[in-house]
Amino acid sequence: MERVKTKLRNGQQGFTLVELAIVMIIIGLLITGVLKGQEMIANAQVTSTAAQMKAVDAATSTFRDTFNMLPGDIDNIAIRLPAVCTAALCAATDGNANGIVDPDPGAALAAADEMGVYFMHLAAVDLISGVNPSATVFTAAGKAVFETEIDLVTLRVGFNPSATLPTGTTAILGGATTTWRQGHYLTVGSNLADATTGAITPIQAQRLDNKLDDGNPLTGSMRAGGAATCVDTGIYNGNSVNPDCTLYLRIQG
């Protein structure tokens, strides 16, 4: 009987160190693959968003060449765009054709604002797609009309006079209006009423700035806004993983 018990105990062997090491390596590779996959998705989202912003700029140039006016600012919509621009898509309000898309970037959005229908006019003549024409886009808590590849982030456009900085940039730029050129700005943000809350992380902002400008949040054609924690000592704050940043890209001077 003792011999049988000994034989059973000898047969109940566990994993060897080599086997455990192989299992740990496999687990490590799986974790690395997941993290790498997440990083690739994040990079692809930033790259796609940069491409979307370039596409909006190019579409605006084409619209301007065709109608000699900017989308949103264009007047006599029912005559100029009779076949494709319905009231639901373009809204009933004509622009004033003064060459400026009102109001300022970072301001609250209302149904009568030119920037509220900017992307709708581009979509009406098939220059862009992915526009949301619902009435909720005009509320402070609603979506903007053009959604980017980065989740919950939208684009807006508005004209910034040199005397005023967009909401959310003062804490970062220190109110230095002389560094902010007049022109139309695409806003990468999510909150239509207040841009100080930010929409993307500083790392995402850094990547977008690198792709579209000089990588500096305080200089060039792209400027940073959002929470004060977006930028630290003049550079994007990579220590923050929160959506602290809003970006402003100058287009169509």
Buried (B, 14 or more C-beta within 10 A) or exposed (E): EEEEEEEEEEEEEEEEEEEEEEEEEEEEEEEEEEEEEEEEEBEEBBBEBBBBBBBBBEBBEEBBEEBEBBBBBBBEBEEBBEEEBEEEBBBEBBBEBEBBBBBBBBBBBBEEBBBBBBBBBBBBBEBBEEBBBEEEBBBEEBBBBBBBBBEEBBBBBBBBEEEBBBBBBBBBBEEEBEBBEEBBBBBBBBBBEBBBBBBBBBBBBBBBBBBBBEBBBBEBBBBBBBBBBBBBEEBBBEEBEBBBBBBBBBBBE
